[in-house]
């Protein structure tokens, strides 16, 4: 347990170091006092056969800065680190051996370097000054070069074992998939593999003066075990992807209220086959998405208190990462005098500033990008500009994989199971690269998902969608609320003559009670609403109780604020989203532009995920064509999201059928030729005879939250819209 009054804990595994522990403790105390550090030394007696245990107990009894831990059986250096970390209380931890070959005074130099740089870990590399060039030195350097070649770690001294870092980082790099004889050899390899930035400074490494090393003059058995470890490590740190295992670790320590519903063997095998092929049919995703999905099926049954604890674990990691590696946050928090260690709990979030869309536009390249991001695992995301101003940012592999896993879990709440038939009504962009088209087709084929275009529509297009429903007989159908509503209006005049989908997932626009009832009655189905955005994909989903939207709290913290303060339960306020998974472009307290209400009681379904209700801000107006057809309000947003450099902001107003007024604020690379290309794209779906009046303006006042956004139509949807009586 961290004690915020203690800054630094030195963890010292000891086996038969009775001749050294007293001096080590005394020199560490002097170092703490000289530099004004409130620190502690945690000695871990690793089943010593001398009187090391009695000495450290005596030290702990007389000196508050000393803590003693005992192993009844030898657990090795990594076991000593793990026990010492659990017993320690400092914000930062240092590890060193108990033989005084490293100088306790040098711990401060490592700690100081950590404070002055954006490194996650500072390691001392063993200086050549006074170092004996014996067989053990040669063996150490050979192992160093083998590690360097096998794992691509470019450091002076990979197996130093003398470092300082944040305690949560140390806990993370200690986690491993497999068993090792000498995991201490791989501590820096593990850190490198998990994306941490490592800095080095030169430190003295003296010859052992007292006590005996456990390494013999020619340790053949140790050499053979190290070779086995290298093979195991190559699999874990080279062949397998870096594991984000916070969920797995949390589930190991916490029980869930009920087990997830088991999947049949056929579906499990099908899912494994699908995720194994993810590099072929999904951008950036790996088979790790399957692991996250199985974890989310369990975490949904954690209690509200456990969910909150999980969020706080991820929040602490995120804020520290953002402060160290994202220039925007480091500058902003420093100017505000905010220490990232002050953000420990969800109640501490209001300490952090709100991030706006304008903040992102001004700082994305490169102040909002983490300096340790992997560009090959990043994907640009452009919002659809539902408020008339598209926004481009980046996401990374972990966030994309968690998106996929949470989306699948949300679909399951409708009764869907992986492999069931789906029908998806959505806008299908034109001009996609051929490779992306083939990827999406393969993904649709493997998931048994039929994608139907839902751009400009008329009676024929609606009739074709209904025929698809009857032919495909999907378990679940998804689409924009306004498109689904128009299908329902059609079916009010031409009732469905067959079986509808078992469930319908509505998204994009705010779903009114009237629209929900109309869709359910016309399609003989149940509607499940999804609250989503391009920045985050599914933020919250309805469960079978339809008593609000469950937040995907393993990935997102959703705050509701009124006038800068946390909204009271039942009070409607602005929605702020903190993304706990995207470390490439961290979004902390991002003002998404919507309003909602935070529920103050858990859902009767038993899931511990928090609930939001009364979501507002996704209003859209359907535009009526001259030929009896219509265009969904999202059509213009989808087209213009790829032209943010041409049209910075827009609004579409329709006051008579077949005519729109297109108001635009010119972007930095506006040209008449590019505008003509955009207008030609509009005419493809609106019709050649559709009149578009262009108005270039300096500013478009944003609509208030919950009011019509970039599309405003006063033309009524007359009963004869589809040419039907």
N, C-alpha and C positions, 0 to 999 in steps of 0.2 A: 504494500500500500504506500502510495506516494505521500510524503510529508512535505508540503510546499515550503516549509522553513528550511529544509535540508536541500542544498544545491547539488552536492556531488557525493556519490557513494563509490568507494574503491572496493571492488570485489577481489578477494585474494584466496584462491583455492590452495590449501596447504596439505601436504602429506610428509610427515616427519621433518618439519621445519622449525623445531623448538629453538634452534640456535639463531633463527632469523626474525621470528615474529615480533619480539620485543622492540628490536631496533626499527623494524618496518613501521610499527605503530607509532613510535616516538617521532620518526622523521615525517610521517604523514601528518601528525598533529602539528608539528612545526610548520609544515607547508601550508596547512589550512590557516593557521594563525598569521603567518607572514603575508598572506594575500587576502585576508578577510573573507574566507570561504567557510560557510557553515557546512561541514562535510562529515563523513563517517567512513570507517573501515569495516568491511564485513569479511571476517575470516571464516573460511569453510574448512573445517577439519575433515579431511577425506580418509577416515579410518586409519589415522596415524597410529603407529606402534610405539612411538616415543611419547613424551609428555606435552606435545603440541596442544592437545585438547585442554589440558589443565591450565596451560598458560593463557590461552585465549579466553577461557572462562574467567580467569582472574582479571585479565585486562577489561573484559566487558563489565565485571562487577565494580571496578574502580573508575572507569572512564566512560562517560556517556557516548562518546563518539565511536566506541568499539561495539560491534555486535558479533556474537559467536554462533556458528551453525555447525552441527556435527552429523557426519554420515557414519552409521554403524558398519557399513560395507563400502569398499572402494568403488566410487562411481566415475572416476576420471575427471579431467579438467572441465569438459562440457557439463558434466553433472554438477560440479562445484559452481560453475557460472549460473546454472539454472536455480540451484538452491540459494545462492547469494543474491540473485536478482529478486527472488520472492521475499527474502528477508530485508532487502534494502529499502530505503525510503526516499532517496534523492531523485531530483529531476533528471540528472545525468548520471551515468555510470562509467567507471573506468575499470578495466581488467588488467591485472598484472600477476605475475608469478610471485610466490612467497620466498624466492631464493635471493632477492635483492640484486639480481643481475641488472634489472631495470631500476632506475632511480625513482624513489617516491617523489622527489622534487620535480621530476619531469612530467608528472601527471598534470601539474599546473600549466606547463607549456602546451600540452595537448588540449587542455580545457580552454586556454586562452585562444588558441588557434581556432577552435570550434566556434567561439563567440565572434571572432573577427572575420570569418569567412562564411560562405554559403554551403560549406561541406556538411554532410550528414554525419560523417565519421572522420575523426582524425586519428591517424595511427603513427606510432613512432617506429621509424625504420632503424635497424641496428647499425650504428656507426662502425666504421672500420677502425676507429681510433682505439688502440689498445686491445683489439679483439684477436684472440689466438686463432691461427689458421691450422687447426688440427682436423682430425677425421670428422668430428661432429660438425665443424664448420663446413667442410666439403659436402657432407651429406645434406646439410640444410640448404646449401646453394643449389645442389642438384635437384632437390625437391622443389625449390623455388622456381627453377627454370621449367620443370615439368608442369607445374601449376600454371605458369605464365603461358606456355605453349598450348596446353590443353584447354584452358578456360579464358584466354584472351584478356587477362587482368594485367594492366600495365602499371605495376608498382615496383618500388625498389625492393620491398621485403614483404612478400605476400603472406608469409606465415609468422609474422612478428608476434602476434598475440598480445600486443600492448596498445590499447586504444581507448578512446573516450567517445561516447555518443549519447543521444537521448535514450532513456530507459525503454520506451516503446519500440524504438528502432532495434535496440539490442535484443529485445524479446522476439522481434520478427525475424532477425537473421539467425537466431538460435533454432528456429523451426526448420525441420527437415522431413523429407518423405521417408528416408531409409535409415537404417542403422549403420554406424561407422565405428571402426576401432578407435580412430583419433579424429573426431570431428573438429577439434581445435585447429587442425590444418586447413579447414575449409571455411573458417569464419568470415574471412574477407571475400572469398569466392562467393559465398552465399549472399553477402551484402552487394557485391557487384551484380550478381544474377538478378537480384530483386530491385535493381535500379537506383541504389543509393550512391551518392557522390562521396568519394573517399579522398581525403587529403593526407599528406605525409609530412612529417618533420623529422629531422635527424635526432636521434637520442642515443645516449651512451648505453653500452651493454657490457657490463663488467664481468670478469670471470667469477665464478662461484667461489666464495671464500670459506664458507662453513656449510656443513651438510653434504650430502651426496646426491648426485643426479640419478634419476631412475633409468637413464639411458646408459647402457653398457658400452664398452669400448668398441665392440663390433656387434650391433644389435640386429642380427640376421632376421629374427622373428619379427621385429618391428618393421624392418624394411619390407618383408613380404606382406605384412598387414597393410602397410602404406600403399603398396601396389594394388591390393584389393580395394582399398578406399578410393584410389584414383579411378578405378573402373566404375565403382558405384557412383562417385561424384560426377563422372563424365555423363552418365545417364541422367542424373538429377539436374545438373547445372548446365548441360549442353544440349541434350536431346529433348528434355521436357521444358515446357514453358514455365516462366516464373509464376509461382502459385500465389494468388491472392487468397489467403486462407483464414481471414478474420472470421468469416461465417463458420467455417469448419471448426476453428478453435473455440468459438463461442458455444457452438452446439455440443462440443465435448464437455463443457463445464455446466451447461444448463439443460434441464429436461423440458420437453414440450408437453402441453396439456393433452394432446392426443396425437397418435401417429398419422401420417398422411395416408390417404386412400391408396392402397397398392395398385400398381399398374400390372397389367397382364404381361406374361413373358413375351408374347408377340409384340406388344407395343414397346417394351423395353428394348428388345432387339432392333426394332425398326428405328427407334430414337437413336440408339447407338450407331447404327448404320448411317443415319442422316447426319449426325454431328461429326462423324468421322470424315464425311465429304464436305464439311463446311468450307474449307479453303477453296473449293471449286465453285460453290454457289453463293457464298456470302463474302462481302468485302470485309477484310481484316479479322473476321471471327475465327476462333479455333474451337476445338472440341471441349475446351474448358467451359463453354456455355452450358453443356449438359450437366457438369458438376454444380454450377450455380443454380440451375433449375431444380435439381434434387435438394439442394440446400434450402432454397426458397419454399419448397413444398413443406419443409419442416419448420422454418422460422416463422411462418405465418401463424403457427400455433403456440408461439411464445406468449407470455403474458404481456400486458401493456408496460409493466415495469421493466421486464427483460428487454423488450423492444427499445425502450428508452435507454437502457444501459448499453445495448449494442450500438445505437446511434451515437452515444457519447464516446465510445471507444473509437469509432470511425472519425468522429468530429475532431478529436484531439490530434489524431494522425494527420488529418487533412489540413488543419490550421497551421500546424508546425511545418508541414511540407510547403504550404503556400508562402509562409513567411521566409523560409530559407531559399526557396527555388523560384519564386514568381516575383519579379521586380516590382510589379504594380502593388502587390500586397505588402511587400517589405517596405516600400516607400510610404504607402498609405498608413499602415499601422504604426510605423516609426513616427510619422508626423503627428499622429493622434496619441502617441505615448502608450500604445497598447502592446503588452507583452503577450505573445501567443500562449504562454503557459497560464495566462489568466482565463483562457477559454477551456474549461474542463467539463462543463455541463451544458445542457440545452438552455438553462436559464441564463447562461453567460453570453448567448448569441447576440443579444442587443448591444453588447460592447462593440461588435464589429459593424463597420459601415455597410450601408445598402449598396448593392451593385446594380447600376441601371444599364439599359441598352446603349445609351450614349457613352457610358464608361467603356463598354466593350468595343464600340466602334472606334473610340479614340486610342485605345491601348492594346488592341488585339495583336498587332505586329510590332514588337515582340514582347511587350511588357507583361501581357497576360499569359504568355506561353511559359511553361515550366522550362528551366534550363537543363533539366535532365529528361525531357520528353524524347520519345523515339518517333521521329517523323514517319518512319515506315509503318507504324502502328496507329497513325492518326488519320482521321477522315473529316473533310470539311462538311459542315452541316449548314444549310441555308434555310432559315425559317420562311414560311409561306407569306409572311407580312400581313397577318390577319388584321393588323391595325394600320395598314397602308405603308409600312416601312420595313422591308425585308432586312434580315440581319444574318451575317455569316460568322460562324465560329467553328471550333474544332472539337472533336471528341476522340477518345482513344479506345483501344481494344477492350479493356476491362469494362468500360461503360457500355460499349456496344453489346458485349456478351451478357452483361446484367440486364440490359434492355430486353434482349431476346428472351432471357429466362423469365423475367417478370411478365412480359407479354403472354408467354405460354401459360404461366400460372394464372393470370387474369382470365384467359380464355377457358381454363378448366372450371372456373367458377360458374360458367354458363352451362356446364354439362359436357362440354367438348373434351375429347381426349386426343392426344397426338395421333395423327393418321386419319382422323375423321375428315369427311368432305367439308370444304369451305367455299363460300362465294364471297368475293371481295369487290365491292363497287368503289372505285377510286379514280382520281384523275391520273391518266397515264401520259407522262411527258413525252414529247417528241424529240428526236435528235439525240437519243442516248447513244453512247459508244456501243459498238456491236458486242464487245465482251460483256458489258453490263447487261445488255438485253438477254444474252444467252445465260448469264448467271441467274437472272430473275426467272427466266423460263424454267431452268433446271430446279430452282428452289420451289417454284409453284408446282412442278410435276411431282417432286418428292414429298411435298406436304399435302398433295391432293387438293390444291387451292386453285380455283378458277378466278382470274382477275378480269373484271368487266369494266370498260371505260365509262366514266361518269362525268363527262364534260358537258358540252351542249347537248340538250335532250329534247325530244318531242314525244308524241304518242307512240311512234314506232320504237324509239329507243327504250321507253318504259316497258312496252309490251315485250320486247326482246329480253329485258332483265327478268320479267315475270316468267317467261318461257324457260329461262335458264334455271330459275328456282325450281320449277316443276321437273325439269330434265335432270339436274344435278342432285336435287334433294339434299341440300347441304344440312349438316348438323348446325352450323352457325353461318350467318351472313353478316357482313360488316360494311359500314359505309357512313358518309356524312349524314347528320341528322336531317338536313334539308332534302337530300336526295331520297332518303328513306321515307320522309314525309310525303314527298310528291308521288312516290310509288303507292303509298297508302291512299292518297287522294284519288289516284287513278282506280284503285281497287274498290273504292267506295262506289264507283259507277260501273265497274266491271268486276264483280266479286271473284276472288280466287276460287278456282274449281278443283284444286288438288291440295296436296299437303305442303304447308309452308315450312320454313326452317324451324328447328326446335328453339333456336335463340337468335336474337339480332343484337349486334354490338354497334352502338351509336357513338360517334365521336365528332370532333371538330367544333360544332356549334353547341350552344347551350340547348339542352333538351327540356322542353316545357312539358308539363303534365299532360296538356292536350295533345301534343305531338306523340308522346309516348303511348297514350291510350289509342290514338288513331292507328299507329303502326301495329300495335299488338292485336287490335281487333281485325284489321284488314289482312294481316299475314298469319293470323292464328298462332301467335308466338309470344315469347317473353322478351322484353327489351332490357339489355344491360348497357348502361352508359359508361363510357371511358373518358377520363379527363387526361388529355395528352397535349404535347407540344413538340415541335421539331427539335428543340434544344434537348429534351429529355425523353421523348417518346412517351410511354404510358406513365403518368405521374400517380394516378389513382384509378381504381376500378370498382365497379359495383359488384357485390357478392349476391348470393341467392336471396338475401333478405331485403335488398333494395332499400336499405336504410341509410344511404349515404355512400361515399366513395372511400374505400380503403386506400390509404397512401402506401406506396411501395417504399416503406420506411427503411428497409435495408439499404436502399440506394439514395433516398432523398429525405431531407428534413423540410417539412412544409410549415412555415409560420404564417399566422394571420395577424396583421398589425393594423392598428387604428391610430393615426396621427403619431406614428413612430413608436407607440407602446404596444405590447402584446394585447391582442383582443381578448376580451373575456369570453368564456364559454357561451356559445349562442350568439355572439356579436359578429356582424359581418365586417370584414376588413380586407386590406390588400394582401395578396398572396406573395410570399417570398419563398424561394426554393434554394436550398443548399444541396449541391450535388456531391455525394460522398464518394463517388467512384471515379470521376474524371480528374486524374491528377495532371494531365497534360495542359488543360485550360480550366483550372479550378473556378467554379462559380459559387461564391459564398453570399448568401442572402440576396439572391438575384430577383429583382422585381419583374415578374413575368407579365404584369399588366392586367391581371384578373382579380376578381374579388370572390371571397368565399367565407363560410362559417365553419369554425372548428367545433366538432361535437365534444361534449363533456362527459359522455358515457360510452363504454365499449359496445360493440355491435353484438346482438344476441347470437350471432353465428359462432362466437367463441374465439375468433381470430383477435390477436392482440394488436394488430396494425391500427394506427390512429385513423379517425374518420373525419372527412370534411363534407360539408353540405352546401347547398344553395350557391353553386358555382356560377358566376356571372362574368361576362367579358368576351364571349365568343358569338355574339349576335351577328347574323348575316342576313342579307336581303337577296331574294331570288330576282333575277333580271328577266324580263319578259321579251321574247323575240317577236319579230314582225310576222313570223309564219306560224304562230301558235305554239312554238317551242319555248324553252326556257334555258337559262344558264345559271348553275349554282353560284352563289355569291363568292365561293372560294376559287372560282375559275381564274379570276384576274390575279389573285394572290399567288396561285401556283405558277402561272405564266411569268409573272414579273419577278419572282424570287431569284431567277437567274439573270436579271437585268438591273441589279442594284446599282451598278456603275453608270447606268443610263437614266433610270428613274429612281430618285432617292426616296420619294414619298408620293402617294397617289390617293385619289378618291374617285369613285365612279358613282354618278347620280343619274337615275332614270325617272323621268316624269311623264313620258309617253312611250307607248309600245314601239319597239323597233329603233329607238333613239337613245343614246347615252351621252352624257357629258363626262369626259375623261380629264380630270384635273391632275396635274403632275408638277412636282418640284424636280428640276433637272439635276441629274447626278453629275459627278466630276468628269465623265467621259461621254456626256450627251452629244449626240449628233442627229441631224435630220434623217440620215440614212438608217441609223439604228432605230429611231422612232418609227420609221416606215416599216421596218422589219417587225416590230412589235405589233403595229396596227394590222399588218398582214396576218400575223398569227391570230389576232382577235377575230378577224373576218373569217378565218377557216372554220371556226365554231359558231360564230354569230350569223354568218351568212354574208354574201357579197353585197346585198342590198341594205345591210344594217348600217345606220348612220352613227358615226363616232365623231363628236365635236371635241376637239382637243383644246385645253386651256392650260397654258404655261403660267404658273403662279410662283411667288416667292416662298410662300408658307401655307401649309394646311394645318389648321388647328386640330389637334387630336380630339377624338370623341371621348366623352366621359365613359368610364368603365361601365359596361353593361348596355350602352347605347349602340346603335348601328355603327359599325366600323368604317372600312374603306368603301363599302357598297351600300348605297341608299336608294331604295326604289319606292315610289309612291303609286306604282301601277298595280292595281289589285289582281290577284290570281282568280280570274273570273271562272265561273262554273264551266264554261265552254273552252277552257284553256287547251284541253287535249282534243278538242273537236268532238267531245262527247256530250250527250244531253245531260 
